[in-house]
């Protein structure tokens, strides 16, 4: 048998083994071309095809071949190549490796070669969240000798929409096969990553409009078709809109998160110059209110203690006698004590990368703040 024929036979054998251990991975592998190439030092993907170095492949143990195949196919299927955008390539690759390796190594029968990247404290997050968190710890990053997320060979590649549709179809097929066969389980975290593949969420400040236009104060002449363009109405009818903004200043919020919060508060004021707003800094106690306008400088944050969300809602309830709030906005990581009863007004929780899961928020609506 010719050497290349033998390699292809080995790849087929690995896919058959995947079929026994994880129909989900096996089905995804059928959607990728597996090509042997000396142009990559180990293994890699350009988002559609998987490339494997022959010498690297021959040195792998059987369980490592399973792991490497699943690793590259997951990168492709979860669109880790086009999702990178303009982010720093190596740092994004590390973040993506944390996600896929966590999924793979949580399953029985899979292994990865020595030197693989893993962080059990981060692998439950999305790639975008991990990337953001890794930016603050550049000195302590794991070593990644070879990046395996490649630009397409021609530097352009196929249209991202077509690639997304291709892998969405593959993922749907893989999930259907997994459910039909009833053998094994979906990789841990796959549902979270599938959520990350949904159409890009509007900037959360634009998302805020959905709350504002549902209140008794409405916007005359506002054409809601323009919401996605970030356009807003210049005139209001009825009473003015007042928004209460809470910024989590507890000890779990680092300097990077605090800077992100304050820039978002400034963004609210610049995007919605017709609203009035009050700012509170909250850890286990509440400091404020600070009246806000686009022309004001933000006051120095106060806090550093534990996290309790109740003081903010209690303080606002006392202040409501003179103002008619439309919305509460709470910028936080979500780790803290929630009130037993939700307030009468709607609440929008803006959660940091690495914060609690959106479905863990007991009331209101939550969005993830991804820089």
Sine and cosine of phi, psi and omega as CSV:
sin_phi,cos_phi,sin_psi,cos_psi,sin_omega,cos_omega
0.00,0.00,0.72,-0.70,0.02,-1.00
-0.90,0.44,0.50,-0.87,-0.04,-1.00
-0.82,0.57,-0.68,0.73,-0.02,-1.00
-0.93,0.36,-0.57,0.82,0.06,-1.00
-0.90,0.44,-0.63,0.78,0.03,-1.00
-0.90,0.43,-0.65,0.76,0.03,-1.00
-0.89,0.45,-0.68,0.73,0.02,-1.00
-0.90,0.43,-0.59,0.81,0.05,-1.00
-0.90,0.43,-0.64,0.77,0.03,-1.00
-0.91,0.42,-0.64,0.77,0.04,-1.00
-0.89,0.47,-0.70,0.72,0.03,-1.00
-0.87,0.48,-0.64,0.77,0.02,-1.00
-0.90,0.44,-0.63,0.78,0.02,-1.00
-0.90,0.43,-0.67,0.75,0.01,-1.00
-0.90,0.43,-0.60,0.80,0.07,-1.00
-0.91,0.42,-0.64,0.77,0.05,-1.00
-0.91,0.40,-0.61,0.79,0.08,-1.00
-0.87,0.50,-0.63,0.78,0.00,-1.00
-0.86,0.50,-0.59,0.81,0.01,-1.00
-0.97,0.26,-0.60,0.80,-0.10,-0.99
-1.00,-0.07,-0.57,0.82,-0.05,-1.00
-0.45,-0.89,1.00,-0.06,0.07,-1.00
-0.82,0.57,-0.47,0.88,0.02,-1.00
-0.89,0.46,-0.80,0.60,0.02,-1.00
-0.90,0.44,-0.65,0.76,-0.04,-1.00
-0.88,0.48,-0.67,0.74,0.01,-1.00
-0.91,0.41,-0.68,0.73,0.04,-1.00
-0.87,0.50,-0.64,0.77,-0.03,-1.00
-0.88,0.47,-0.48,0.88,0.01,-1.00
-0.95,0.33,-0.28,0.96,0.00,-1.00
-1.00,-0.03,-0.08,1.00,-0.02,-1.00
-0.92,-0.39,0.65,-0.76,0.16,-0.99
-0.99,0.17,0.78,-0.63,0.02,-1.00
-0.98,-0.20,0.92,-0.39,-0.10,-1.00
-0.86,-0.50,0.67,-0.74,0.09,-1.00
-1.00,-0.02,0.74,-0.68,-0.09,-1.00
-0.51,-0.86,0.69,-0.73,0.07,-1.00
-0.99,0.12,-0.05,1.00,-0.02,-1.00
-0.97,0.25,-0.26,0.97,0.05,-1.00
-0.91,-0.41,0.62,-0.79,-0.04,-1.00
-0.97,0.26,-0.45,0.90,-0.01,-1.00
-0.73,-0.68,-1.00,-0.02,0.07,-1.00
-0.54,-0.84,0.43,-0.90,-0.07,-1.00
-0.29,-0.96,0.17,-0.99,0.09,-1.00
-0.61,-0.79,0.54,-0.84,0.09,-1.00
-0.98,-0.20,0.21,0.98,0.00,-1.00
0.97,-0.24,-0.31,0.95,0.05,-1.00
-0.80,-0.60,-0.79,0.62,-0.02,-1.00
-0.98,-0.20,0.39,-0.92,0.07,-1.00
-0.93,-0.37,0.75,-0.66,-0.02,-1.00
-0.90,-0.43,0.71,-0.70,-0.04,-1.00
-0.75,-0.66,0.73,-0.68,0.10,-1.00
-0.97,0.26,0.76,-0.65,-0.10,-0.99
-0.87,0.49,-0.73,0.69,-0.04,-1.00
-0.92,0.40,-0.62,0.79,0.06,-1.00
-0.88,0.48,-0.71,0.71,-0.03,-1.00
-0.88,0.48,-0.69,0.73,-0.07,-1.00
-0.91,0.42,-0.45,0.90,-0.03,-1.00
-1.00,0.09,-0.17,0.99,-0.06,-1.00
-0.97,0.23,0.57,-0.82,0.13,-0.99
-0.98,0.22,0.35,-0.94,-0.06,-1.00
-0.80,0.60,-0.71,0.70,-0.02,-1.00
-0.93,0.36,-0.49,0.87,0.05,-1.00
-0.95,0.32,-0.56,0.83,0.07,-1.00
-0.89,0.45,-0.64,0.76,0.08,-1.00
-0.87,0.50,-0.71,0.70,-0.04,-1.00
-0.91,0.42,-0.68,0.73,-0.01,-1.00
-0.91,0.41,-0.66,0.75,0.02,-1.00
-0.88,0.47,-0.73,0.69,0.01,-1.00
-0.90,0.44,-0.62,0.78,-0.02,-1.00
-0.86,0.51,-0.80,0.61,-0.06,-1.00
-0.94,0.34,-0.62,0.78,0.00,-1.00
-0.91,0.41,-0.63,0.78,0.04,-1.00
-0.90,0.43,-0.67,0.74,0.07,-1.00
-0.81,0.59,-0.72,0.70,-0.03,-1.00
-0.92,0.38,-0.76,0.65,-0.10,-1.00
-0.91,0.41,-0.54,0.84,-0.01,-1.00
-1.00,0.00,0.18,0.98,0.13,-0.99
0.86,0.51,0.61,0.79,-0.02,-1.00
-0.93,0.36,-0.37,0.93,0.06,-1.00
-0.96,0.28,-0.84,0.54,0.00,-1.00
-0.95,0.32,-0.42,0.91,0.00,-1.00
-0.93,0.36,-0.30,0.95,-0.03,-1.00
-0.88,0.47,-0.62,0.79,-0.04,-1.00
0.87,0.50,-0.80,-0.60,-0.03,-1.00
-0.99,-0.17,0.19,0.98,-0.02,-1.00
-0.93,0.36,0.38,-0.92,-0.01,-1.00
-0.88,0.48,0.82,-0.57,-0.18,-0.98
-0.86,0.51,-0.75,0.66,-0.09,-1.00
-0.93,0.38,-0.66,0.75,0.01,-1.00
-0.90,0.43,-0.65,0.76,0.06,-1.00
-0.90,0.44,-0.64,0.77,0.00,-1.00
-0.89,0.46,-0.66,0.75,0.04,-1.00
-0.88,0.47,-0.71,0.70,0.00,-1.00
-0.87,0.49,-0.68,0.74,0.01,-1.00
-0.92,0.39,-0.60,0.80,0.04,-1.00
-0.91,0.42,-0.63,0.78,0.03,-1.00
-0.85,0.53,-0.67,0.74,-0.02,-1.00
-0.92,0.39,-0.82,0.58,-0.12,-0.99
-0.94,0.33,-0.59,0.81,0.01,-1.00
-0.93,0.38,-0.57,0.82,0.07,-1.00
-0.89,0.46,-0.65,0.76,0.04,-1.00
-0.90,0.43,-0.72,0.70,-0.10,-0.99
-0.93,0.38,-0.73,0.68,-0.11,-0.99
-0.97,0.23,-0.14,0.99,0.10,-0.99
-0.98,0.17,-0.18,0.98,-0.01,-1.00
-0.99,-0.17,0.53,-0.85,0.04,-1.00
-0.95,0.30,0.59,-0.81,0.13,-0.99
1.00,0.01,-0.01,1.00,-0.01,-1.00
-0.93,-0.38,0.58,-0.81,0.07,-1.00
-0.61,-0.79,0.27,-0.96,0.07,-1.00
-0.76,-0.65,0.46,-0.89,-0.01,-1.00
-0.88,0.48,0.36,-0.93,0.07,-1.00
-0.84,0.55,0.57,-0.82,0.02,-1.00
1.00,-0.07,0.02,1.00,0.01,-1.00
-0.94,0.35,0.41,-0.91,-0.03,-1.00
-1.00,-0.01,0.75,-0.67,0.12,-0.99
-0.48,-0.88,0.64,-0.77,0.08,-1.00
-0.59,-0.81,0.98,-0.20,-0.06,-1.00
-0.91,0.41,-0.35,0.94,0.01,-1.00
-0.98,0.20,-0.27,0.96,-0.07,-1.00
-0.89,-0.46,-0.31,0.95,-0.21,-0.98
-0.93,0.38,-0.16,0.99,0.06,-1.00
-0.99,0.13,-0.09,1.00,-0.05,-1.00
-1.00,-0.09,0.16,-0.99,0.10,-1.00
-0.98,0.20,0.27,-0.96,0.00,-1.00
-0.88,0.48,-0.66,0.75,-0.01,-1.00
-0.87,0.49,-0.66,0.75,0.02,-1.00
-0.91,0.41,-0.70,0.72,-0.01,-1.00
-0.89,0.46,-0.68,0.73,0.02,-1.00
-0.84,0.55,-0.72,0.69,-0.01,-1.00
-0.88,0.47,-0.69,0.73,-0.01,-1.00
-0.92,0.38,-0.60,0.80,0.00,-1.00
-0.92,0.39,-0.42,0.91,0.02,-1.00
-0.88,0.48,-0.43,0.90,-0.03,-1.00
-1.00,-0.01,-0.02,1.00,-0.02,-1.00
-0.70,-0.72,0.73,0.68,-0.08,-1.00
-0.88,0.48,-0.49,0.87,-0.03,-1.00
-0.96,0.29,-0.35,0.94,-0.08,-1.00
-0.93,-0.38,0.37,0.93,-0.04,-1.00
-0.94,0.35,0.56,-0.83,0.13,-0.99
-0.91,0.42,0.44,-0.90,-0.02,-1.00
-0.99,0.13,0.78,-0.63,0.07,-1.00
-0.84,-0.54,0.96,-0.26,-0.09,-1.00
-0.92,0.38,-0.68,0.73,-0.08,-1.00
-0.74,-0.67,0.84,-0.55,0.12,-0.99
-0.95,0.30,0.61,-0.79,-0.03,-1.00
-0.87,-0.49,0.25,0.97,0.11,-0.99
-0.95,-0.30,0.96,-0.28,-0.17,-0.99
-0.99,-0.17,0.54,-0.84,0.29,-0.96
-0.93,0.37,0.53,-0.85,0.08,-1.00
-0.82,0.58,0.45,-0.89,-0.10,-0.99
-0.82,0.57,-0.59,0.81,-0.02,-1.00
-1.00,-0.01,0.07,1.00,0.02,-1.00
0.98,0.18,-0.07,1.00,-0.03,-1.00
-0.88,-0.47,-0.84,0.54,0.02,-1.00
0.98,0.19,0.12,-0.99,-0.02,-1.00
-0.96,0.27,0.30,-0.95,0.00,-1.00
-0.82,0.58,0.73,-0.69,-0.05,-1.00
-0.87,0.50,-0.55,0.83,0.01,-1.00
-0.90,0.43,-0.69,0.72,0.02,-1.00
-0.90,0.43,-0.66,0.75,0.02,-1.00
-0.90,0.43,-0.67,0.74,0.03,-1.00
-0.88,0.48,-0.71,0.71,0.01,-1.00
-0.89,0.45,-0.64,0.77,0.00,-1.00
-0.86,0.50,-0.75,0.67,-0.07,-1.00
-0.98,0.18,-0.44,0.90,0.12,-0.99
-0.89,0.46,-0.67,0.74,0.05,-1.00
-0.88,0.48,-0.70,0.72,0.00,-1.00
-0.88,0.47,-0.68,0.73,-0.01,-1.00
-0.91,0.41,-0.63,0.77,0.05,-1.00
-0.89,0.45,-0.67,0.75,0.03,-1.00
-0.90,0.44,-0.68,0.73,-0.03,-1.00
-0.90,0.44,-0.67,0.74,0.02,-1.00
-0.92,0.40,-0.64,0.77,0.01,-1.00
-0.90,0.45,-0.68,0.73,0.02,-1.00
-0.89,0.45,-0.70,0.72,0.00,-1.00
-0.85,0.52,-0.69,0.72,-0.02,-1.00
-0.94,0.34,-0.59,0.81,-0.02,-1.00
-0.93,0.36,-0.71,0.70,-0.03,-1.00
-0.95,0.31,-0.59,0.81,0.00,-1.00
0.92,0.39,0.47,0.88,-0.05,-1.00
-0.91,-0.42,0.80,-0.60,-0.03,-1.00
0.97,0.26,-0.15,-0.99,-0.02,-1.00
-0.75,-0.66,0.35,-0.94,0.11,-0.99
-0.91,0.42,0.56,-0.83,0.04,-1.00
-0.83,0.55,0.65,-0.76,0.04,-1.00
-0.85,0.53,0.73,-0.68,0.04,-1.00
1.00,0.01,-0.10,0.99,-0.08,-1.00
-0.92,0.40,-0.59,0.81,0.00,-1.00
-0.91,0.40,-0.58,0.81,0.05,-1.00
-0.90,0.44,-0.70,0.72,0.01,-1.00
-0.92,0.39,-0.57,0.82,0.05,-1.00
-0.90,0.44,-0.56,0.83,0.07,-1.00
-0.90,0.44,-0.59,0.81,0.01,-1.00
-0.92,0.38,-0.31,0.95,0.00,-1.00
-1.00,0.07,-0.10,0.99,0.01,-1.00
-0.91,0.41,0.34,-0.94,-0.05,-1.00
-0.76,0.65,0.59,-0.81,-0.08,-1.00
-0.79,0.61,0.76,-0.65,-0.01,-1.00
-0.94,0.33,0.61,-0.79,0.11,-0.99
-0.83,0.55,0.53,-0.85,0.20,-0.98
-0.71,0.70,0.73,-0.68,-0.17,-0.98
-0.90,0.44,-0.39,0.92,0.06,-1.00
-0.93,0.36,-0.54,0.84,0.12,-0.99
-0.95,0.31,-0.58,0.82,0.06,-1.00
-0.85,0.53,-0.50,0.87,0.00,-1.00
-0.86,0.52,-0.46,0.89,-0.03,-1.00
-0.87,0.49,-0.54,0.84,-0.04,-1.00
-0.87,0.48,-0.52,0.85,0.06,-1.00
-0.97,0.24,-0.70,0.71,-0.10,-0.99
-0.91,0.42,-0.61,0.79,-0.06,-1.00
-0.99,0.14,-0.08,1.00,0.05,-1.00
-1.00,-0.09,-0.03,1.00,-0.05,-1.00
-1.00,0.04,0.24,-0.97,0.02,-1.00
-0.84,0.54,-0.50,0.86,0.07,-1.00
-0.99,0.17,0.88,-0.48,-0.06,-1.00
-0.92,-0.39,0.13,-0.99,-0.09,-1.00
-0.93,-0.36,0.92,-0.39,-0.02,-1.00
-0.95,0.32,0.71,-0.71,0.11,-0.99
0.96,0.30,0.12,0.99,-0.06,-1.00
-0.98,0.19,0.85,-0.53,0.03,-1.00
-1.00,-0.01,0.96,-0.29,-0.14,-0.99
-0.95,0.32,-0.12,0.99,0.09,-1.00
-0.92,0.40,-0.31,0.95,-0.07,-1.00
-1.00,0.00,0.05,1.00,-0.09,-1.00
-0.85,0.52,-0.66,0.75,-0.03,-1.00
-0.93,0.38,-0.26,0.97,0.02,-1.00
-1.00,-0.04,0.02,1.00,0.02,-1.00
0.96,0.27,0.32,0.95,-0.01,-1.00
-1.00,0.06,0.57,-0.82,-0.01,-1.00
-0.73,-0.68,0.29,-0.96,-0.03,-1.00
-0.98,0.21,0.55,-0.83,-0.03,-1.00
-1.00,-0.07,-0.27,0.96,-0.04,-1.00
-0.74,-0.67,0.60,-0.80,0.01,-1.00
-0.93,-0.36,0.46,-0.89,0.16,-0.99
-0.94,-0.33,0.52,-0.85,0.02,-1.00
0.98,0.20,-0.34,-0.94,-0.08,-1.00
-0.94,0.33,0.41,-0.91,-0.05,-1.00
-0.94,0.34,0.39,-0.92,-0.02,-1.00
-1.00,-0.05,0.77,-0.63,0.02,-1.00
-0.85,-0.53,0.75,-0.66,-0.04,-1.00
-0.87,-0.50,0.71,-0.70,0.08,-1.00
-0.98,-0.20,0.81,-0.59,-0.06,-1.00
-0.90,-0.43,0.83,-0.55,0.08,-1.00
-0.94,-0.34,0.73,-0.68,0.07,-1.00
-0.91,-0.42,0.85,-0.53,0.01,-1.00
-0.94,0.35,0.89,-0.46,0.01,-1.00
-0.90,-0.44,0.42,0.91,-0.02,-1.00
-0.95,0.32,0.13,-0.99,-0.06,-1.00
-0.91,0.42,-0.31,0.95,0.00,-1.00
-0.99,0.16,-0.14,0.99,0.00,-1.00
-0.99,-0.10,0.91,-0.42,0.00,-1.00
-0.99,0.13,0.04,-1.00,-0.04,-1.00
-0.89,0.46,-0.61,0.79,-0.01,-1.00
-0.91,0.42,-0.69,0.73,0.03,-1.00
-0.91,0.41,-0.63,0.78,0.00,-1.00
-0.90,0.43,-0.67,0.74,0.04,-1.00
-0.88,0.47,-0.63,0.78,0.03,-1.00
-0.90,0.43,-0.70,0.71,0.02,-1.00
-0.86,0.52,-0.76,0.65,-0.09,-1.00
-0.91,0.40,-0.57,0.82,0.05,-1.00
-0.92,0.39,-0.54,0.84,0.04,-1.00
-0.94,0.33,-0.61,0.79,0.06,-1.00
-0.88,0.48,-0.70,0.71,0.06,-1.00
-0.87,0.49,-0.62,0.79,0.02,-1.00
-0.89,0.46,-0.63,0.78,0.05,-1.00
-0.87,0.50,-0.73,0.69,-0.06,-1.00
-0.91,0.41,-0.62,0.79,-0.01,-1.00
-0.96,0.27,-0.54,0.84,-0.05,-1.00
-0.98,0.18,-0.46,0.89,-0.07,-1.00
-0.78,-0.63,0.94,0.35,-0.09,-1.00
-0.93,0.37,-0.20,0.98,-0.03,-1.00
-1.00,0.03,-0.14,0.99,0.01,-1.00
-1.00,-0.06,0.39,-0.92,0.19,-0.98
-0.96,-0.26,0.47,-0.88,-0.12,-0.99
-0.56,-0.83,0.48,-0.88,0.12,-0.99
-0.84,-0.55,0.68,-0.74,-0.03,-1.00
-0.94,-0.34,0.67,-0.74,0.14,-0.99
-0.81,-0.59,0.63,-0.77,0.21,-0.98
-0.98,-0.20,0.77,-0.64,-0.14,-0.99
-0.68,-0.73,0.79,-0.61,0.27,-0.96
-0.88,-0.48,-0.97,-0.24,0.16,-0.99
-1.00,-0.03,-0.17,0.99,0.06,-1.00
-0.78,-0.63,0.14,-0.99,-0.12,-0.99
-0.87,-0.50,0.78,-0.62,0.04,-1.00
-0.89,-0.45,0.81,-0.58,-0.03,-1.00
0.62,-0.79,-0.15,-0.99,0.09,1.00
-1.00,0.10,0.47,-0.88,0.13,-0.99
-0.93,-0.37,0.90,-0.44,0.04,-1.00
-0.88,0.47,0.63,-0.78,-0.07,-1.00
-0.85,-0.52,0.61,-0.79,0.21,-0.98
-0.50,-0.87,0.27,-0.96,-0.05,-1.00
-0.89,0.46,-0.40,0.91,-0.05,-1.00
-1.00,0.07,-0.18,0.98,-0.09,-1.00
-1.00,0.04,0.53,-0.85,0.21,-0.98
-0.99,0.13,0.62,-0.78,0.00,-1.00
-0.95,0.33,0.64,-0.77,0.04,-1.00
-0.93,0.36,0.35,-0.94,0.00,-1.00
-0.91,0.41,0.75,-0.66,0.00,-1.00
-0.86,0.51,0.57,-0.82,0.02,-1.00
-0.82,-0.58,0.75,-0.66,0.03,-1.00
0.41,-0.91,-0.55,-0.84,0.01,-1.00
0.92,-0.40,0.01,1.00,-0.03,-1.00
-0.99,-0.13,-0.54,-0.84,0.02,-1.00
-0.97,0.25,-0.04,-1.00,-0.06,-1.00
-0.87,-0.49,0.85,-0.53,0.06,-1.00
-0.61,-0.79,0.88,-0.47,-0.05,-1.00
-0.98,0.17,-0.27,0.96,-0.12,-0.99
-0.91,0.41,-0.63,0.78,-0.03,-1.00
-0.85,0.52,-0.57,0.82,0.01,-1.00
-0.89,0.45,-0.76,0.65,-0.03,-1.00
-0.92,0.40,-0.58,0.82,0.05,-1.00
-0.91,0.43,-0.68,0.73,-0.03,-1.00
-0.91,0.41,-0.65,0.76,-0.02,-1.00
-0.92,0.39,-0.62,0.79,0.00,-1.00
-0.86,0.51,-0.60,0.80,0.02,-1.00
-0.95,0.31,-0.50,0.87,-0.06,-1.00
-0.99,0.13,-0.28,0.96,-0.15,-0.99
-0.92,0.39,-0.17,0.98,-0.05,-1.00
-0.86,0.50,-0.56,0.83,-0.07,-1.00
-0.98,-0.20,-0.33,0.94,-0.06,-1.00
-0.84,-0.55,0.41,-0.91,0.00,-1.00
-0.90,-0.43,1.00,-0.05,-0.10,-0.99
-0.93,0.36,0.54,-0.84,0.10,-1.00
-0.99,-0.14,-0.58,0.81,-0.20,-0.98
-0.35,-0.94,0.57,-0.82,0.21,-0.98
-0.97,-0.24,0.72,-0.70,0.09,-1.00
-0.87,-0.50,0.82,-0.57,-0.03,-1.00
-0.85,-0.53,0.91,-0.41,0.05,-1.00
-1.00,-0.09,0.89,-0.46,-0.17,-0.99
-0.30,-0.95,0.18,-0.98,0.17,-0.98
-1.00,0.01,-0.16,0.99,0.09,-1.00
1.00,0.01,-0.07,1.00,0.00,-1.00
-1.00,0.03,0.98,-0.21,-0.02,-1.00
0.06,-1.00,-0.12,-0.99,-0.05,-1.00
-0.99,-0.10,0.86,-0.51,0.01,-1.00
-1.00,0.01,0.44,-0.90,0.11,-0.99
-0.90,0.44,0.46,-0.89,0.05,-1.00
-0.93,0.36,-0.57,0.82,-0.01,-1.00
-0.87,-0.50,0.69,-0.72,0.02,-1.00
-0.96,0.30,0.43,-0.90,0.06,-1.00
-0.95,0.32,0.22,-0.98,-0.02,-1.00
-0.94,0.33,-0.50,0.87,-0.03,-1.00
-1.00,0.03,0.42,-0.91,-0.01,-1.00
-0.92,0.39,0.49,-0.87,-0.02,-1.00
-0.83,-0.56,0.74,-0.67,0.11,-0.99
-0.91,-0.41,0.91,-0.41,0.04,-1.00
-1.00,-0.05,0.81,-0.59,0.04,-1.00
-0.94,-0.33,0.96,-0.28,-0.17,-0.99
-0.99,-0.12,0.63,-0.77,0.01,-1.00
-0.95,0.30,0.36,-0.93,0.23,-0.97
-0.84,0.55,0.74,-0.67,-0.03,-1.00
1.00,0.04,-0.04,1.00,0.05,-1.00
-0.97,0.23,-0.09,-1.00,-0.03,-1.00
-0.90,0.44,0.33,-0.95,0.04,-1.00
-0.91,0.42,0.56,-0.83,-0.04,-1.00
-0.84,0.54,-0.62,0.79,-0.04,-1.00
-0.97,0.26,-0.03,1.00,0.07,-1.00
-1.00,0.02,-0.15,0.99,0.04,-1.00
-0.96,0.27,0.84,-0.53,-0.17,-0.99
-0.97,0.25,-0.36,0.93,0.02,-1.00
-0.43,-0.90,0.21,-0.98,-0.06,-1.00
0.97,0.23,-0.22,-0.97,0.08,-1.00
-0.87,-0.50,0.47,-0.88,-0.07,-1.00
-0.76,-0.65,0.60,-0.80,0.11,-0.99
-0.76,-0.65,0.43,-0.90,0.02,-1.00
-1.00,-0.08,0.76,-0.65,0.04,-1.00
-1.00,0.04,0.97,-0.25,0.02,-1.00
-0.94,-0.34,0.92,-0.39,-0.03,-1.00
-0.88,0.48,0.00,0.00,0.00,0.00
